[in-house]
Amino acid sequence: MDKCKKLLAAIDPSQGIGLEIGPLDSPIVTREMGNVRYVDHASTEDLRVKNRENPFVQLDRIVDVDYVWGAKTLPELVATEAPFDYVIASHVIEHVPDLVGWLSEVRAVLRPHGVLSLAVPDKRYCFDYYRQPTTSAEVLEAYLRRQRKPSFRQIFDHEASFATVDGHLAWDAGTAGPPTRLHSLREAWDVARRASADESYHDVHCWVFTPASLFRLMASLIELDLFDFLVSRFFPTASHEFFVSFRALDGSDDRDKARAVQLKSLPVVSDDDTSAAARYRGRPASIARRYLGRLRRILGRARSPLGR
């Protein structure tokens, strides 16, 4: 099954209306396939200028962007057409500075039982190889801070750990030879310092996942009532990416019951196994709830002297 079929496994684009985030020049759903709207961080013209020297982008195939997602929230941006039946985001979730906030905004524009379909790079088989998987503590801090840009830590980590195999940014499992780091610590430090000085936006992978680490994170967010989806479909890593479709809750169920259903929907996968079919079992993460309360109190004390 190819990438498009996996992303559309829980979606019928010929029915209803959908939203695709960041399609650039290769949308999963074309306008010929169904009623779809395209969202990106820049207009079509600006994307063409930005990618003028990018050999991997066909400028004449960049889609006509319907919505530019910037200052407004996604619900504000698409208010006249929401709710949508599905949202597709291929290699987007790892870039968003506030993961929980992003998921919340996507849920807000979906119908009950609507689908969020994701393609996610597996850090074991791409330039994130040397980075540690994202933890719930990191995601919660970004949410509480309402982070709008990648942090300086994320920028440094991205640059210092960036690696390739024989010049390739992504590779198949079993590829011979260890990845080679491209940047020295000094070079990574210089990039982070420049980002600190000019306050410009540096697009990096804010979050780093394997299938197992993503579902562990989802379990924590479910326990904290910060994730209003359950897993509908999951396809383990093929080449350098894996695929997961989430179905939005309808909000009518008892919260404890809904939480149990969500946890049960999470595939149990091992980082050592990229091909086994997923089993389903919930995993509690009650320690995360205690952490979130503690972190809220710490940030509250830190903000109060500044009058925030």
N, C-alpha and C positions, 0 to 999 in steps of 0.2 A: 504494500500500500504506500503510495507516494505522499509527500508532505501535504499537498492540498486535500487529499482524501482524509488524512488524519485530522487536519484542522476542521474539516467539515463533517466529521463522523457524527456529531450530535446536532448538526445544523442542516436545514434545507433552505438554501439561499433563494429559491424560487418563491418561497412563502414569506410574507411579512416584510419587515424592513430591518436592515442591519447597519452596523457601524464598523468600519475597519480603521484601526489606528496605525499610522506610520506605514502605509503601503508602498510609498515612494514609486518605483517603476515596475513593481511586480505584485500587484494586488492578488490576494487569494480569491476574492469574489470580484469579478468584473461587473460593470453595469449591464452587460448582456446577460449575465447569469441571474440577476435579480435586482431588487430595489435596495441599493446600498449607498451609504454616505462615507466620505473619506475625511479623516481627521489627521492633521500633522502639526508639527511645531512651527511650521513656516508655510507661506503661500507657495503655489506652484512655481511662480517666477523666482522667488527667493530660493527654493530648493534647486532649481536649475543653476542658479548662480553659485550656490554653495557647492554643488557637485560637478562643477564645470571641469575640474581636473581629476575627477574620480573615474578611473578606468572601468570600474565595476557597475557603474550606473549609466543606463541609456537615457539620455536627457529627453529625447522625444517621446519616451514612454512613461515619463513621470505623470501620475494621475492628476486630474483637476481636483484640487483640494477644496472640499466644501466648508470645512471649519478649521480655523487656525487656533490651536489650543495654547493659550499663553496666560494672559492676566486673569481671564475668567475661569471659573471651575467648569468641569465638563457638563454638569446639569444646567448651569447658566448658559453655556455655549449652545447647547442643542435643545433648549427648552421648547422651541416651537414644534419639534418633530418627535421628541421622546414621548413615551418609552419605546425602546427598540427590542426586537426579538432576539438579537444576538450581537455580540461584539467580538471582533477578531483582532488579536495583537501578536504578530510574529516577531520575536526577538525585540520586544519592547519592555517587558516587565523588569528586566535586569537594569534598565537605564533610569527608571523613575526614582527621584530622590526620596519621596515619601511613599513607600510601598503600600502601607495600610490606607493612607489617604487616597491613593490612586484606586485601589480596589473598591473603596467606599464610593468614590465618584462613579466608577463604572457600574456598580450595583444600582446606584440611584437612577441611572438612565435605562436600566433593563426592566422589562416586564417581569412579574413573578414567573419563575421557572424559565426565564430567559437564560441564554448560554453565553459564557465567556470562554473563548477558545484560544489557547496559548501555545506557541512554539517557544521553547526555552533552551538556550545553550547549556550543555553539560560541561561543567568546568574541567572535567578530566580530559576532555578532548578538544580544547580550544585554548586561546591565549591566556585564559584565567587559571591555567594548570597549577601554578604555584601559590595561588591564593587559597585562604581558608574559606569553607562554606559560611554563608551568612547565618548569624545567630538571631534568635528572637529578641535579645537585648538590643542589638544594633537597630533592628527594624522598629522596635518600640520607642527608642530614643528619637529616631528620625520623625516618627509620628507625633510625639509629644512636642517636639520642636517645630513642627509643621515645616519641615525642611523643603526648600524650593530649589536648591541647587546641590550638586554632589559636594560632600564635605571634603575638606583638605586631606583628611585621612584616606578617604576613598580615592581621591585623585593620586595621592602618593602611592597607595597600595596597587592601584591599577598600573601605574607607570613602572614601579619597581619590580612588579611580578610579571609584566607582559612578556610572553614567550611564544616562540614558533617552532615548528618541526619542518626542517628543510625549506624554510621561508613561508610555510603555510600557516594561516591564522587558526585553522581548524583541521582536524584529522580524524581518521577512523580509529576505533579501538584496535589495539594490536599493532599500531604503527611502530616501526622499529626506531630506536634512538630516543634519548631523553630530549625534551623541549629545551631550547636555548633562550635564555633571557636576553632581551634586546637592549635594555637600558641599564646603566649603572645606577647605584643609589644616588650619586651626585646628580645625575641627569633627572632622576625622579624628584629629588628634592628641589631642584631648580624649577621644575614645572609647578610643583605645589606652592612654592614661594611666589611665583608669578601670579598664580591664581589667587593667592591671598592678597597680593598687592593691587591687582587691577579689578578684582571682583567680577571678572568675566565668567561666563558659563563654560565649563569644561565637560564635554560629554564623555562619560566613562561608564563602565559597568559598576553601578553602585552596589549591586547584589550579585552573589555568586552561588550557584546551585548545582547539586546533583538531584536526581529524582528523590532519593531518600531524604536529603536535607530539606528539600522544598516541602515534603509532606510532614516532616517533623515540625517545621515552622508553621504550617497550616494548623496542625494540632494545637499548638500554643495559642494561635490567634482565635481558634474556635473556643478554646477554654476561656478566653478573655472576652468573648462575644464581640470580636473585632473582624469576623469573617462570615459573611452572610451567604455562603455558597456550600454546596456539597459536590463531590467529584462525580462526574457523569461518565467520562471516558478517559482512559490513560493508555498511552503507547510508550513503552520503554525506549531508552536511547537507541537511536539508529544513526550511524555516522557520528555526528557531534551534537545532536539535539534530541529532546524528548517533547512529548505533546500531552497536554492535559486540557480537558474541557470541564468547566465548572458550571453547575446549574444553580441559579439564584433561588433562594428560599422565598416563600410567599408571605412569611411573617405571621401566619395564622396559627401555627403550632405552638404548643407550650414550649417555653425556652429550653427547659431541661430535656424534653423529648427531642426537640430539634437538634440540640447539641449532640445527643447520643447518635442520632441518624447521621449527622455530619461526620463525627469521628469514625463511625462504622464504614463510611464511604471511602475513607482514605486508604489508598493502596499501601500495602506493606511491602517494601522493596529493599533490597540490600545494595549498598554501593559496589559490591563485588559481582552483582548480577545485573546485566543490562538487557537480558533477553527473556527472563522468566515472566510468565503471565502474572499479573498482580493478584494478590490475595487482599481481602478486605477485613480490616479490624481497627477499632478505635483505640487511641492511646491518650490517656489523660495527661495534662500538662499543668497541674494546679500550681506548681512552683512559679510559673510565669505570672499568675494573677497576683501573687504576693510581691513579685518584683515590680510589676507595673504600679501598684499603689505606692511602693517605696520610692520609685523613680519620680512619680508625680509630686510627692512631697519635697524631694530634693530640688527638682526644677522650680517648684513654687517658691522655695526659700531663695534660690539663686536669682529669680526674676524680681522679687519684691524690692530689693534695694535699688533696682534700676527703674522702678516705676512702670514695669511692663504689665 
